[in-house]
Amino acid sequence: MIVQKEGRGQPVSLRERVHFLDIVRGFALLGIIIVNYFLIVDSVKGFEMASDDVLHKLVSWFAEGKFVTLFSFLFGVGFMIFMDRAAQKVESPNKLF
């Protein structure tokens, strides 16, 4: 049987969440999906159109690598928030890892 202690292992409440981070994280994931779509389609394309080339160059210039970087940065920010909250609840949050 698993016994959970009060205040440990519980998700944060909605008012404790940083909604802006959730929105930007969703935007970053959408960007990653769009870039991956174009990379996959580019590798399996059977015919080409002039508009495809322009669209591929736009995605390449403005998106490739940027959304992954943004998502990685948001992971670091989320981890920092996690460690700050853990430091308030336990004596040594480094022992969590």
N, C-alpha and C positions, 0 to 999 in steps of 0.2 A: 504494500500500500504506500502511496506517495503522500507525504504530509508536507504541506506548504506552510512556511512561517508567514506571519502577517508582514506585509510590506516587501516580500521577496518574490521575485518571479511573476509579478503581476504586470499587465500592460498599463501604460500610462493612460490617464483619463483624457477625454477629448479636450478639455480646457488646458491641459498641460502640454499638448502637442503644439509644435510650431507649424501652423498651417501653411505659412509661406514656403517653408522647406518642402512640405509635401507637394505643393503645386509645382515648384521648380523641379523637384525630383521627377514628377510625372512628365513635365515638359522635356526633361533630359531623356527619359525612357522613350518617349514618342520620337524624339530626334534620332536615337539609336536605332529604333525600328525602321524609320524611314531610310536612313543611310544603309542599313543592312539590306533592305528591300532593293535599293538601287544596285548595291554590290552583287546581290544574287542574280537579279535580272540581267545585269551586265555580263555575267559569266555564262548565262544560258540563252542569250538572245538569238533568235533565228532570223530576224530582219531588222534593219535600222531605218530610222527616220531622222531628218535633220533636227526636229524638235527634241528627240531623245538625246542627241549629242549635246545640245545646249543645256538641257535639264541636267544631264550627268555632270557637265562642267560646273554648273551652279551648285549642285549638291557637293561636288568635290571641293570647291573653293570655300563654301560657307559652312559646311557641316562635318565633313570627315574629321574625326579626331576631337572635335570641339565638344560634342555631346558626351562622349566617354570621359573627357577631362572634367566637364561640369559634374557628371554623375559621380566621379571619383572624389572630387572636391566636396560634394554634398555628403558622401559617405564619411569623410573625415570630420566634417562639421557635426554630423549626427553622432559619430563616435565620441567627439569631444563633449557634446551635451550629455551623452550616456555616462561618461566618466565623471563629469561634474555632479550629476545627480547621484551617482554611486558613492562619490566622496562624501556627500551629505548624509547618506544612509548607513555606510559601513566605515569602520576605522581605516582599513587599508584596501582601497578599491583595486590596487594592482594585483592582489591575490585572486581576483576573479579570473585572471588569465594565467 
